[in-house]
Amino acid sequence: MSVTIKDIQAARAVIADAVMRTPMLPAPKLSALTGAEVFIKYENLQVTNSFKERGALVKLSRLPESARRDGIIAMSAGNHAQAVAYHARRLGIPATIVMPKTTPFVKVRATESHGARVILDGETLAESQDRAEQIAAMEALTWVHPYDDPDIIAGQGTVAVEMLEDVPDLDMLVIPIGGGGLVSGNAIAARALRPDIRIVGVEAALYPSMWNAVKHDARPIGGPTLAEGIAVKNVGVLTRPIVEAMVSDLILVSEADLERAVNAYAILQKTMAEGAGAAGLAAMLAHPEVFRDRKVGLILCGGNIDPRILASIMVRELEREDRIVSFRLTITDQPGVLGKIASRLGELGANILEVAHSRLYLDIPAKGASIDVTVETRNRAHAEDIMAALIQDGMICRRLDSGAGDSGTH
């Protein structure tokens, strides 16, 4: 291996006074949800809200004086960018960061707030990397790679050392994979300390780069993903052989899985997880049979999520659970009908969130009207009871939300 447990222990000494030793806590609610005994490593509590500070500080601390003077450059979708910018400013090193144009604004703004020069270029990380390499050559800047660097890998491996100090008898670690720096460092550390521990790597299904590399597959790569932090098309030259040798399983998770996991962290754990940070939990929710009755360590590796996206996810989860539903009612167009419907919904315990009233649809009678009403319910059974009651009252009613499809009759 390009990195050993000795390298990781040395990295731990480098970061000891500058990077938080984040808590590792049991998660009873997630344990009940997944059927496993779950412990969470809260790397979202770092100053820049991700694990990336560990590797970035190790790399920057070991730069020669000439490189510190001339400056460094990195490419990142956000978390590596913030970590490099933050510790570069601490160490007095000029920093340039190239980020994809699609990077969430919250991550761009946070990177700039740490004093870095930010250049938005490219639609993907691969395109941003090409631009960063061009700038590095033109301006004689030192390249700080987000994952394919021994110092970066060693720094990230300090997470597993802390996890196993806090909970020595873990059966499994579930670790998100982008380019492979986090999973590689932690696999090396965990296997050195506990040779029998299982390492499970998790990728977004839209970006199965490590899956393709290790399994010699050719799944398509690309598309808009909630987990932009692990949306990597090219895995590391150093990380790939480590994953092949030390990672027990690879799991791909869908966008719906990622949304559900982000929501579970927010609702059940009262903590913020970005899509990449929630990938480990997404795998457990999608494939509980793999983890059932095991003692599992999750790395909540990042919490830099756009608040608007988080709000949208939480509402979408309410819709999936039928706690927010929409009905289309066809009614006679006469005074008082809308009021009667509102009163009836109140009697049924539904909280009206939105009403849209139209007379122009061609599929309703000329003397009729259409009402789209969105309501809040207690649960799926309550939603079904409301619809059944409306139909029993003689109303023409159908569901509009995607969770149930366009269903319902007179």
Phi and psi in degrees as a GROMACS rama.xvg file:
@    title "Ramachandran Plot"
@    xaxis  label "Phi"
@    yaxis  label "Psi"
@TYPE xy
-71.8709  -17.5003  SER-2
-132.146  142.322  VAL-3
-120.545  171.017  THR-4
-62.2022  -30.1416  ILE-5
-64.9255  -39.1376  LYS-6
-63.1705  -39.4358  ASP-7
-69.2558  -39.4123  ILE-8
-65.6838  -37.5104  GLN-9
-65.9561  -38.9941  ALA-10
-62.9305  -35.6321  ALA-11
-63.3707  -37.509  ARG-12
-66.3417  -35.0373  ALA-13
-64.2924  -40.9263  VAL-14
-92.3611  -2.36468  ILE-15
-53.0554  -41.125  ALA-16
-98.465  1.90158  ASP-17
-127.784  -12.7854  ALA-18
-123.674  134.116  VAL-19
-63.8883  138.195  MET-20
-86.146  95.2349  ARG-21
-70.5074  153.992  THR-22
-70.4143  150.106  PRO-23
-120.939  108.521  MET-24
-125.997  148.903  LEU-25
-68.6825  152.437  PRO-26
-129.123  80.3664  ALA-27
-57.4638  -37.89  PRO-28
-67.4675  -40.5996  LYS-29
-70.6708  -31.6534  LEU-30
-62.493  -44.269  SER-31
-64.6564  -34.5078  ALA-32
-72.9481  -34.0238  LEU-33
-104.011  -18.6951  THR-34
83.9877  4.85823  GLY-35
-111.872  169.324  ALA-36
-96.4794  107.78  GLU-37
-102.833  134.952  VAL-38
-124.919  139.254  PHE-39
-115.913  131.569  ILE-40
-96.3374  112.204  LYS-41
-87.4934  72.8183  TYR-42
-73.0888  -11.8059  GLU-43
-69.8606  -4.82236  ASN-44
-91.8396  -1.63284  LEU-45
-61.4648  163.307  GLN-46
-55.1737  -42.1819  VAL-47
-96.206  10.9224  THR-48
66.7577  27.9897  ASN-49
-158.333  164.195  SER-50
-66.0205  -16.0363  PHE-51
-59.9629  -20.4166  LYS-52
-59.2491  -33.1248  GLU-53
-61.0455  -58.7114  ARG-54
-66.0947  -38.1991  GLY-55
-61.1668  -44.0485  ALA-56
-66.948  -40.3607  LEU-57
-59.6059  -47.0143  VAL-58
-62.03  -50.0965  LYS-59
-66.2287  -34.9755  LEU-60
-67.0267  -22.4541  SER-61
-101.208  6.22413  ARG-62
-71.4858  143.238  LEU-63
-67.9035  161.423  PRO-64
-59.4021  -37.0623  GLU-65
-62.7146  -41.0701  SER-66
-67.3216  -37.7989  ALA-67
-63.9093  -37.4998  ARG-68
-71.0212  -42.8747  ARG-69
-78.007  -28.1697  ASP-70
108.406  167.051  GLY-71
-126.165  164.319  ILE-72
-139.364  145.344  ILE-73
-143.022  159.74  ALA-74
-121.814  143.48  MET-75
-169.321  152.428  SER-76
-84.6065  -0.327861  ALA-77
153.326  -55.5468  GLY-78
-74.7182  -44.0884  ASN-79
-62.3195  -38.5454  HIS-80
-58.722  -48.9785  ALA-81
-65.3692  -41.1637  GLN-82
-64.1175  -45.6239  ALA-83
-64.087  -45.2293  VAL-84
-62.1616  -43.7226  ALA-85
-62.861  -50.833  TYR-86
-77.3904  -26.5315  HIS-87
-63.6052  -42.7253  ALA-88
-64.9684  -40.7014  ARG-89
-57.9756  -37.7503  ARG-90
-94.7752  1.31292  LEU-91
73.4488  33.048  GLY-92
-108.922  124.574  ILE-93
-62.4639  135.006  PRO-94
-128.14  134.783  ALA-95
-118.674  132.999  THR-96
-125.392  127.206  ILE-97
-101.562  124.863  VAL-98
-125.045  146.879  MET-99
-60.7204  151.605  PRO-100
-61.8305  -24.9344  LYS-101
-85.5221  1.55003  THR-102
-61.4187  133.356  THR-103
-53.8414  139.313  PRO-104
-58.6675  -33.3604  PHE-105
-60.1061  -34.152  VAL-106
-78.0364  -36.5784  LYS-107
-62.9278  -48.5504  VAL-108
-62.0888  -40.8727  ARG-109
-64.4771  -39.452  ALA-110
-64.8382  -44.1681  THR-111
-63.849  -33.0772  GLU-112
-65.9535  -19.5427  SER-113
-90.739  8.09486  HIS-114
92.6303  6.88571  GLY-115
-83.2279  152.515  ALA-116
-81.5342  118.862  ARG-117
-105.662  129.635  VAL-118
-119.788  120.036  ILE-119
-92.1999  115.729  LEU-120
-154.18  129.991  ASP-121
94.0577  150.503  GLY-122
-87.8254  -21.4464  GLU-123
-130.226  168.288  THR-124
-61.8127  -36.3381  LEU-125
-62.3899  -42.1297  ALA-126
-68.0396  -37.9245  GLU-127
-64.9408  -37.9408  SER-128
-63.2966  -42.1793  GLN-129
-58.2558  -44.0446  ASP-130
-66.9886  -40.9162  ARG-131
-62.8962  -39.6152  ALA-132
-66.4064  -35.5611  GLU-133
-64.6632  -45.0957  GLN-134
-65.6974  -40.8322  ILE-135
-57.9317  -42.2796  ALA-136
-69.1622  -41.2014  ALA-137
-69.6659  -35.7592  MET-138
-108.66  6.25993  GLU-139
56.4957  46.8169  ALA-140
-97.282  148.129  LEU-141
-82.473  131.116  THR-142
-81.1742  128.246  TRP-143
-116.273  96.9743  VAL-144
-73.8445  143.289  HIS-145
-70.8661  -21.4028  PRO-146
-148.304  -26.8984  TYR-147
-95.6689  63.2795  ASP-148
-151.979  132.568  ASP-149
-58.8536  -38.3336  PRO-150
-66.9707  -39.3468  ASP-151
-63.7307  -47.6266  ILE-152
-60.6404  -44.5744  ILE-153
-62.8072  -42.4584  ALA-154
-62.5578  -42.6376  GLY-155
-65.9954  -30.3172  GLN-156
-65.4588  -15.3218  GLY-157
-65.8591  -20.61  THR-158
-60.4487  -49.4569  VAL-159
-65.5554  -34.7067  ALA-160
-59.3483  -45.8366  VAL-161
-66.2912  -40.2889  GLU-162
-60.5077  -43.5632  MET-163
-78.3365  -20.69  LEU-164
-68.5077  -39.5324  GLU-165
-79.6188  -38.405  ASP-166
-134.092  83.8139  VAL-167
-65.627  -22.5944  PRO-168
-102.686  29.7979  ASP-169
-61.6794  141.195  LEU-170
-87.6665  -32.6018  ASP-171
-145.339  148.994  MET-172
-115.746  133.842  LEU-173
-114.44  117.261  VAL-174
-130.985  127.177  ILE-175
-62.897  148.094  PRO-176
-125.181  126.026  ILE-177
-112.959  -95.1312  GLY-178
-82.5291  -18.0515  GLY-179
110.724  3.76035  GLY-180
-65.7342  -45.7021  GLY-181
-65.5516  -49.4701  LEU-182
-66.8888  -35.3069  VAL-183
-66.7985  -51.3556  SER-184
-60.5532  -41.4597  GLY-185
-75.1559  -31.9909  ASN-186
-65.0051  -42.9197  ALA-187
-62.5177  -47.4044  ILE-188
-64.6418  -48.1849  ALA-189
-65.4166  -42.8547  ALA-190
-67.7035  -30.6734  ARG-191
-69.1246  -37.0581  ALA-192
-86.4068  -32.7844  LEU-193
-140.112  85.9518  ARG-194
-57.4336  -24.0032  PRO-195
-92.1199  -0.733464  ASP-196
-70.6659  145.968  ILE-197
-98.1631  135.348  ARG-198
-110.583  121.804  ILE-199
-112.748  122.098  VAL-200
-97.8197  144.761  GLY-201
-129.287  127.985  VAL-202
-119.956  154.887  GLU-203
-68.2499  136.457  ALA-204
-60.4496  -26.8893  ALA-205
-74.872  -16.764  LEU-206
-131.142  67.03  TYR-207
-85.1187  49.9799  PRO-208
-65.7056  -48.3951  SER-209
-68.6447  -37.9156  MET-210
-55.5  -49.85  TRP-211
-61.614  -42.2833  ASN-212
-66.7823  -43.2903  ALA-213
-79.6223  -37.8425  VAL-214
-96.6897  3.27878  LYS-215
54.711  44.155  HIS-216
-103.046  176.06  ASP-217
-138.382  43.1771  ALA-218
-64.3743  144.989  ARG-219
-63.7854  147.443  PRO-220
-124.373  128.345  ILE-221
135.256  164.611  GLY-222
121.747  162.018  GLY-223
-72.0808  122.526  PRO-224
-127.383  146.896  THR-225
-65.4005  -26.1018  LEU-226
-97.043  58.4421  ALA-227
-62.7339  -22.8337  GLU-228
-67.9561  -19.1166  GLY-229
-120.599  19.3792  ILE-230
-84.2386  74.5171  ALA-231
-113.58  131.483  VAL-232
-90.687  -25.3457  LYS-233
-121.052  115.865  ASN-234
-79.5299  166.24  VAL-235
-75.4221  146.624  GLY-236
-65.7876  -37.6179  VAL-237
-78.7402  -35.8857  LEU-238
-78.5782  -32.2178  THR-239
-57.2105  -50.8746  ARG-240
-64.3492  -28.4892  PRO-241
-67.3138  -44.7782  ILE-242
-62.376  -43.9278  VAL-243
-59.318  -38.2592  GLU-244
-84.4575  -29.4358  ALA-245
-123.335  -16.4505  MET-246
-89.7807  124.899  VAL-247
-73.316  -42.1682  SER-248
-143.477  150.469  ASP-249
-118.52  135.951  LEU-250
-128.109  135.973  ILE-251
-102.378  136.197  LEU-252
-121.248  142.627  VAL-253
-79.4188  170.26  SER-254
-64.3674  -37.0136  GLU-255
-64.0811  -38.7123  ALA-256
-61.5137  -43.233  ASP-257
-65.3644  -42.5093  LEU-258
-60.945  -44.2568  GLU-259
-61.7771  -38.9661  ARG-260
-70.0534  -42.4416  ALA-261
-59.4676  -43.2021  VAL-262
-64.4458  -41.0272  ASN-263
-62.9523  -40.9612  ALA-264
-61.4734  -42.1847  TYR-265
-69.9845  -44.6674  ALA-266
-82.1179  -43.8109  ILE-267
-89.8529  -37.258  LEU-268
-102.674  -8.52518  GLN-269
55.4786  43.4318  LYS-270
-140.618  155.734  THR-271
-96.6878  131.399  MET-272
-129.354  132.966  ALA-273
-78.5767  174.033  GLU-274
-57.3648  -46.9202  GLY-275
-64.918  -38.6489  ALA-276
-64.9066  -26.6097  GLY-277
-94.5704  2.84381  ALA-278
-61.3907  -37.6349  ALA-279
-61.8406  -45.768  GLY-280
-65.7222  -36.8572  LEU-281
-57.3107  -40.2982  ALA-282
-64.3866  -38.9392  ALA-283
-68.0703  -37.1006  MET-284
-71.7602  -34.6233  LEU-285
-77.6992  -32.8508  ALA-286
-133.485  64.1914  HIS-287
-61.0478  -25.8886  PRO-288
-64.5793  -25.9337  GLU-289
-70.3506  -29.1238  VAL-290
-112.405  -7.41213  PHE-291
-56.14  133.412  ARG-292
67.2351  12.0784  ASP-293
-99.7314  156.783  ARG-294
-95.6046  108.582  LYS-295
-115.095  133.274  VAL-296
-103.594  121.623  GLY-297
-103.385  138.929  LEU-298
-102.498  108.27  ILE-299
-81.0705  87.4401  LEU-300
-82.3033  -12.5185  CYS-301
-160.537  145.775  GLY-302
-126.157  20.4183  GLY-303
-89.4623  78.8402  ASN-304
-113.285  140.312  ILE-305
-62.6001  125.572  ASP-306
-55.643  -33.5342  PRO-307
-65.2245  -40.159  ARG-308
-67.0683  -41.8291  ILE-309
-60.365  -44.1317  LEU-310
-61.2134  -41.7858  ALA-311
-63.0189  -42.6594  SER-312
-60.857  -43.0207  ILE-313
-65.1102  -38.7326  MET-314
-68.1417  -42.0774  VAL-315
-61.6217  -35.9996  ARG-316
-67.83  -36.6742  GLU-317
-61.1639  -38.1843  LEU-318
-67.8234  -41.4532  GLU-319
-62.2964  -32.6677  ARG-320
-88.1843  5.74599  GLU-321
59.6114  31.0671  ASP-322
-94.2557  -12.3813  ARG-323
-129.248  121.092  ILE-324
-134.389  156.068  VAL-325
-123.767  137.516  SER-326
-120.935  147.728  PHE-327
-111.176  121.149  ARG-328
-111.904  130.358  LEU-329
-100.249  123.332  THR-330
-130.197  165.517  ILE-331
-75.3404  139.791  THR-332
-87.5852  83.8373  ASP-333
-146.559  158.679  GLN-334
-60.0913  141.848  PRO-335
92.6795  -15.2932  GLY-336
-66.6152  -44.3366  VAL-337
-61.1182  -39.7705  LEU-338
-63.8324  -39.2458  GLY-339
-63.8756  -38.7924  LYS-340
-66.0055  -43.2153  ILE-341
-61.4661  -42.1538  ALA-342
-64.5081  -40.8332  SER-343
-64.7377  -41.8065  ARG-344
-63.3181  -37.2071  LEU-345
-63.7306  -41.8139  GLY-346
-60.1756  -34.133  GLU-347
-82.603  -1.72172  LEU-348
84.5681  17.061  GLY-349
-92.9438  136.027  ALA-350
-97.6969  115.942  ASN-351
-74.7944  125.187  ILE-352
-100.803  -34.1915  LEU-353
-158.59  143.876  GLU-354
-134.431  132.168  VAL-355
-124.678  128.028  ALA-356
-116.514  125.893  HIS-357
-138.807  145.383  SER-358
-117.35  5.1734  ARG-359
-102.456  -5.18696  LEU-360
-68.4254  136.628  TYR-361
-78.0087  -12.3877  LEU-362
-90.6578  12.4406  ASP-363
-120.554  154.942  ILE-364
-60.8579  155.71  PRO-365
-61.1366  -30.8714  ALA-366
-97.6612  16.6961  LYS-367
-111.207  -179.776  GLY-368
-148.504  157.931  ALA-369
-115.962  134.345  SER-370
-122.014  122.981  ILE-371
-100.344  118.943  ASP-372
-123.394  128.503  VAL-373
-106.231  128.94  THR-374
-130.325  156.638  VAL-375
-98.1759  132.515  GLU-376
-122.684  172.448  THR-377
-77.8614  -37.7941  ARG-378
-170.701  -176.746  ASN-379
-62.3273  -41.9944  ARG-380
-62.3752  -39.9884  ALA-381
-63.227  -42.1021  HIS-382
-60.8342  -42.7247  ALA-383
-65.4733  -37.9504  GLU-384
-64.9803  -38.9752  ASP-385
-63.1628  -47.1665  ILE-386
-63.7363  -42.171  MET-387
-61.5423  -39.0431  ALA-388
-67.2907  -40.428  ALA-389
-63.6212  -42.2981  LEU-390
-65.783  -40.9773  ILE-391
-62.9432  -29.7233  GLN-392
-74.3842  -3.04517  ASP-393
94.8881  11.1441  GLY-394
-87.6465  147.15  MET-395
-84.4221  114.977  ILE-396
-140.181  136.306  CYS-397
-143.926  154.548  ARG-398
-79.6776  145.024  ARG-399
-113.395  -21.1574  LEU-400
-71.2256  153.402  ASP-401
-67.8372  -26.066  SER-402
-64.6882  -36.6176  GLY-403
-105.004  -10.8505  ALA-404
79.2104  174.02  GLY-405
-79.367  96.0435  ASP-406
-134.459  168.2  SER-407
109.357  151.283  GLY-408
-141.802  -177.279  THR-409
